[in-house]
Amino acid sequence: MLATGGEPLQLTTDPVSKVVNAFSADGTQIYYSIVAPQGEIRSVPTLGGASTVVAAGNNLATSPDGDSLYFVGSTSTDSGTYGRQNGVHRKSRSGTEDDVVFQAPTGLSVLTILPFPAGKELLVAAGDDTVLGSPTVRLFRVNVASHNSQKVGELSGSPTGPVWNHPGKTLLCSRTVNDVTNIWEYRLSDGNLKPVTAGAGPDLSPMPAPAEKGIHFVNGKRSGTLSVYDTHTKRSSDILQELGTQPALSWDGRRVAYVVLSGNAQQGDLWVSDIDGSNHVKLVSGTGVITAAFNSDGSRFMFGIRENGVPKFYIIRTDGTGLRQLPWSGISGGY
């Protein structure tokens, strides 16, 4: 749709989840990613038409002259399976071959690619969690020709949606400070941060208007309910009148555990309640809380949590007492 308003034009109709990446340099194409384990990038004409496959990956960015495409791709492991999305790939707009110009450090995934105005360098943002959000994002400056890179800064506050404000000099992004999410500006030369918006938020997805005429951004809160559906009566009722995630049922179906996210990425509260929402008890608060399972009689619950960047597993009584850490080195668990 036009930035000035009007009716939107639907460009795709297939029932697959998509994420918009970028316009082409000449504005005639829109690049978007298909949400899938390995990902696929496609392009579609701005005014509508058939889409075409561009590359295997996600988070595509174009060079200023439009000749090169940069995107995030998986790396292969020794077993042939796909690993973390930690490589920045480059290919020509008309070509089929690509090369890797940057590899994120171990434990990090590439989140965003921002080409510098001259087209010879990239600013790459990398974090440790692409699902729940990274509390801190590291910034790397990458030379496209030599593939040399150096860390040039960090963004705290669970930043999302980084874009150039003054290309090559300052970024705009959403940051969460004291559970309030606003738009901030980050200066690359010295790491200076200053707020651009204020208020309750959340303010998300900054989009600078041309000729420094301000920015567009999204404002709005997540909403939803956690409900239970009775397959016999075919009726549903609400357990929670807010957005509860990761529900886990007890074996007898009488209790449910769930996580309620706060404003900060990865921050949440783990709750347990009866299946009708009564007798709710908050078990724990923390970063990266993951529900696992109840024990057989529903008296204990197992969950994961991230402490100082390290994932740990615990078991706790459903009345909130008896917290105990479990020896664990995997990625999931259950009874």
HELIX and SHEET records of a PDB file:
HELIX    1   1 PRO A  210  GLU A  212  5                                   3    
SHEET    1   A 4 LYS A  18  PHE A  23  0                                        
SHEET    2   A 4 GLN A  29  ILE A  34 -1                                        
SHEET    3   A 4 GLU A  40  PRO A  45 -1                                        
SHEET    4   A 4 THR A  52  ALA A  55 -1                                        
SHEET    1   B 4 ASN A  58  THR A  62  0                                        
SHEET    2   B 4 SER A  68  GLY A  73 -1                                        
SHEET    3   B 4 GLY A  87  SER A  92 -1                                        
SHEET    4   B 4 ASP A  98  GLN A 103 -1                                        
SHEET    1   C 4 SER A 109  PRO A 115  0                                        
SHEET    2   C 4 GLU A 121  GLY A 127 -1                                        
SHEET    3   C 4 VAL A 137  ASN A 143 -1                                        
SHEET    4   C 4 SER A 149  LEU A 155 -1                                        
SHEET    1   D 4 THR A 160  HIS A 166  0                                        
SHEET    2   D 4 THR A 170  VAL A 177 -1                                        
SHEET    3   D 4 VAL A 180  ARG A 187 -1                                        
SHEET    4   D 4 LEU A 193  PRO A 195 -1                                        
SHEET    1   E 2 ASP A 203  PRO A 208  0                                        
SHEET    2   E 2 ILE A 215  ASN A 219 -1                                        
SHEET    1   F 2 LEU A 226  ASP A 230  0                                        
SHEET    2   F 2 ARG A 235  LEU A 240 -1                                        
SHEET    1   G 7 GLY A 244  LEU A 249  0                                        
SHEET    2   G 7 ARG A 255  LEU A 261 -1                                        
SHEET    3   G 7 GLN A 267  ASP A 274 -1                                        
SHEET    4   G 7 VAL A 281  PHE A 294 -1                                        
SHEET    5   G 7 ARG A 300  GLU A 307 -1                                        
SHEET    6   G 7 VAL A 310  ARG A 317 -1                                        
SHEET    7   G 7 ARG A 324  LEU A 326 -1                                        
END                                                                             
